[in-house]
Amino acid sequence: MKKVLAKAYEYLVITIAAFLNAVSLHLFTTPAQLIPGGVSGLSSVLYYVTNIPMSILYFSLNVPLLICAIIFVKGDFTIKTIYATLICSMFLEIFPENLVFVDTHGAVLNAIGGGVLVGIAMYMASVVNGSNGGTEIVGKIVHKFHPEIDISSVIISCNMIILAMGGLVVKDLLKIIYSLVLAFSASGMMETLNRGFDRPLRFTIITTKGDELAEQITKAFLRGVTKFDVYNAQGEKTENSMLIVVVQYRQSARLRRILRNAGSNFSYVKEVETVFSRPNFNKPYNTGEQNK
């Protein structure tokens, strides 16, 4: 029963992602004649030229890619991608023609609104091992045969080619710029959701007060601190210690204050891509800040 509910949840997420993708295309992108990335962008370009319904173009252009996914990728990803493509095409077909948003002062809001929705849709689909089709399939296939090539690089390259083709059709520099705004809004939103709004940061600290500082940090943030002895280039142990601690972005200002008040020390900060921990690292911690 749990497996059935988990699978139902995954397809609900895919459905919402497909809906958001369709809303972005129908409500924001097409009315402003913008060129989104992927198959959506190629569909838009052909729509501006032929006036064939977007739902037909979107589905038809995805079919060859879906066939390639069935042959080369297979598995759960392909099934979910086929489902997402069908659902998105269905929404594009049933949306009323007058359901559009037009920014009277240009297409800035269309670009940002459309990009944010696409970014959310891409993130939601990726979380449950799916996609909205298009260049994401191309990226998966290329990465399968050439693991050294990053999927995002393939997607960006395809999107730039589609944007260049679209530019030849719309012949409007301002719309091309707005299309770039749309693309960066989408990638920015997806990256933000991937990393979280309260992204983790790793502090590496060299100090002569290792025990004292480790105790302060542990008490302030209720999390562990890793401590190492420091040796010089000749292999001799020094009086310094190296501390490593990972905190959330909202906690970093307080940690910096602790370091400033700790006297002489050397530290640097680096963003952390992903943290795996028990309990969940993103769980809100009482840092005592409210008592200050």
C-alpha positions in Angstrom: 0.0 0.0 0.0 2.8 2.4 0.8 4.4 1.8 -2.6 1.1 2.5 -4.3 0.7 5.8 -2.4 4.3 6.7 -3.1 3.9 6.1 -6.8 0.6 8.1 -6.8 2.3 11.0 -5.1 5.1 10.9 -7.7 2.6 11.1 -10.6 0.7 13.9 -8.8 3.9 15.9 -8.6 4.5 15.2 -12.3 0.9 16.3 -13.1 1.4 19.6 -11.3 4.8 20.1 -13.0 3.2 19.5 -16.4 0.4 22.0 -15.5 2.9 24.7 -14.5 4.8 24.1 -17.7 1.6 24.5 -19.8 0.6 27.6 -17.9 4.0 29.2 -18.5 3.8 28.4 -22.2 0.2 29.4 -22.8 -0.2 32.3 -20.3 3.1 34.1 -20.4 5.4 32.9 -23.2 3.3 32.7 -26.3 1.3 36.0 -25.9 4.6 37.9 -25.7 6.2 35.9 -28.6 9.1 34.8 -26.4 11.3 31.8 -27.1 11.7 29.5 -24.1 14.2 26.7 -24.1 13.8 23.1 -25.2 10.9 21.7 -27.2 8.6 24.5 -25.8 10.8 27.0 -27.6 10.9 25.1 -30.8 7.1 24.7 -30.6 6.7 28.4 -30.1 8.9 29.2 -33.1 6.8 27.0 -35.3 3.6 28.3 -33.9 4.6 31.9 -34.7 5.2 30.8 -38.3 2.5 28.2 -39.0 -0.2 29.1 -36.4 -0.7 25.3 -35.8 -2.1 24.7 -32.3 0.6 24.7 -29.6 -0.7 21.4 -28.1 -0.2 19.6 -31.4 3.3 21.1 -32.0 4.4 20.4 -28.5 3.3 16.8 -28.6 4.5 16.1 -32.1 8.0 17.5 -31.5 8.3 15.4 -28.3 7.4 12.1 -30.0 10.8 11.5 -31.7 12.6 12.3 -28.4 10.3 10.1 -26.4 11.0 7.2 -28.8 14.7 7.8 -28.3 14.1 7.8 -24.5 12.2 4.4 -24.8 15.2 2.9 -26.7 18.1 4.4 -24.9 17.1 5.5 -21.5 14.1 3.3 -20.6 13.0 2.8 -17.0 10.9 5.0 -14.7 12.3 8.3 -16.0 10.9 7.5 -19.5 7.5 6.5 -18.4 7.1 9.7 -16.3 8.4 11.8 -19.1 5.8 10.4 -21.5 3.1 11.0 -19.0 4.2 14.6 -18.4 4.3 15.3 -22.2 0.8 13.9 -22.6 -0.6 15.9 -19.6 1.1 19.1 -20.7 -0.3 18.7 -24.3 -3.7 18.1 -22.8 -3.6 21.3 -20.7 -2.4 23.3 -23.7 -5.4 22.0 -25.7 -8.1 22.8 -23.0 -6.8 26.2 -21.9 -9.1 29.0 -23.2 -7.6 31.1 -26.0 -8.2 34.3 -24.0 -6.4 33.0 -21.0 -3.3 35.1 -21.6 -1.2 37.7 -19.8 0.2 40.7 -21.7 2.5 43.2 -20.0 1.5 46.6 -21.4 5.0 47.9 -20.5 6.9 45.3 -22.4 7.5 41.6 -21.8 9.5 41.7 -18.6 6.7 40.2 -16.4 6.0 37.6 -19.1 9.7 36.6 -19.1 10.1 36.5 -15.3 6.7 34.9 -14.7 7.1 32.3 -17.4 10.7 31.5 -16.3 9.8 31.1 -12.6 7.0 28.6 -13.5 9.2 26.6 -15.8 11.9 26.5 -13.1 9.5 25.2 -10.6 8.1 22.7 -13.1 11.6 21.4 -13.9 12.5 21.1 -10.3 9.3 19.2 -9.3 9.7 16.8 -12.2 13.4 16.1 -11.4 12.7 15.5 -7.7 10.6 12.4 -8.6 13.0 11.2 -11.4 11.0 12.6 -14.2 11.2 15.5 -16.7 9.0 17.7 -18.9 10.5 16.2 -22.0 12.4 18.0 -24.7 16.1 18.8 -24.3 16.1 17.0 -20.9 15.8 13.8 -22.8 18.6 14.8 -25.1 20.8 15.6 -22.1 20.0 12.2 -20.5 20.9 10.3 -23.7 24.1 12.2 -24.3 25.1 11.7 -20.6 24.4 8.0 -20.8 26.9 7.5 -23.6 29.3 10.2 -22.5 29.2 10.5 -18.7 32.0 13.1 -18.8 29.6 15.5 -20.4 27.3 17.4 -17.9 23.6 17.2 -18.6 23.1 20.9 -18.0 25.7 21.7 -20.6 23.8 19.8 -23.2 20.5 21.4 -22.3 22.0 24.9 -22.4 23.6 24.2 -25.8 20.3 23.0 -27.2 18.5 26.0 -25.8 21.0 28.4 -27.3 20.5 26.8 -30.7 16.7 27.1 -30.4 17.0 30.7 -29.2 19.1 31.5 -32.3 16.6 29.9 -34.6 13.8 31.8 -32.8 15.7 35.0 -33.2 15.7 34.6 -37.0 11.9 34.2 -36.9 10.8 37.0 -34.5 13.5 39.4 -35.7 13.1 41.5 -32.6 16.2 42.1 -30.4 14.1 43.1 -27.4 12.2 39.8 -27.5 15.4 37.9 -27.8 16.7 39.7 -24.7 13.4 39.0 -22.9 13.8 35.3 -23.9 17.2 35.3 -22.3 15.6 36.8 -19.1 13.1 33.9 -19.2 15.9 31.3 -19.5 17.9 32.8 -16.7 14.8 33.1 -14.5 14.0 29.4 -15.1 17.5 28.2 -14.3 17.8 30.5 -11.4 14.6 29.3 -9.8 15.5 25.7 -10.3 19.0 26.2 -8.8 17.4 28.1 -5.8 15.0 25.2 -5.2 17.7 22.6 -5.6 20.0 24.4 -3.1 17.2 25.7 -0.9 16.6 29.3 0.3 18.7 28.6 3.4 21.7 27.1 1.7 24.4 25.3 3.8 27.8 26.9 4.2 31.0 25.2 5.3 33.3 27.1 7.6 36.9 26.0 7.9 38.6 27.7 10.8 42.3 27.7 11.9 42.7 28.9 15.5 44.8 28.5 18.6 41.6 28.3 20.7 40.3 25.1 19.1 38.6 23.6 22.2 37.1 26.9 23.4 35.8 27.8 20.0 34.4 24.4 19.2 32.5 24.5 22.5 31.0 27.9 21.7 29.9 26.8 18.2 28.4 23.6 19.5 26.5 25.5 22.2 25.3 28.2 19.8 24.1 26.0 16.9 23.4 22.6 18.5 25.5 20.7 15.9 28.8 18.9 15.8 32.2 20.5 15.0 35.0 18.5 13.5 38.4 19.2 15.0 41.9 18.4 13.5 45.4 19.0 14.7 47.5 21.2 12.4 51.0 20.3 11.3 53.5 22.6 9.6 55.3 21.8 6.3 58.1 20.0 8.3 55.6 17.6 9.9 55.8 19.2 13.3 52.6 19.7 15.3 51.6 23.3 15.9 49.5 24.9 18.5 46.8 25.6 16.0 43.7 23.5 15.4 41.4 23.3 12.4 37.7 23.3 12.9 35.1 22.4 10.3 31.4 23.1 10.7 28.5 23.3 8.3 25.7 25.8 9.2 22.8 27.3 7.3 23.0 30.7 5.6 20.7 32.3 8.2 23.1 31.2 10.9 26.3 32.4 9.2 26.1 36.0 10.5 26.1 34.8 14.1 29.0 32.4 13.5 31.0 35.3 11.9 30.4 37.4 15.1 31.6 34.5 17.2 34.8 34.3 15.1 35.4 38.0 15.3 35.1 37.9 19.1 37.4 34.9 19.3 40.5 36.9 18.6 43.1 35.8 16.1 42.0 33.1 13.6 42.0 32.3 9.9 38.8 31.1 8.3 37.2 30.7 4.9 33.6 29.9 3.8 32.5 27.6 0.9 29.0 26.8 -0.3 28.0 23.2 0.1 26.0 21.5 -2.7 24.2 18.9 -0.6 24.1 17.7 3.0 23.0 14.3 4.1 22.4 14.0 7.8 20.2 12.6 10.5 18.3 14.5 11.8 17.5 16.4 8.6 20.0 19.3 8.3 17.3 21.7 7.1 15.3 21.2 10.3 15.1 24.6 12.0 17.5 24.8 15.0 17.2 26.9 18.0 20.3 29.0 17.9 19.5 31.1 20.9 19.2 34.1 18.6 15.8 35.0 19.9 17.2 35.4 23.3 19.8 37.9 22.3 
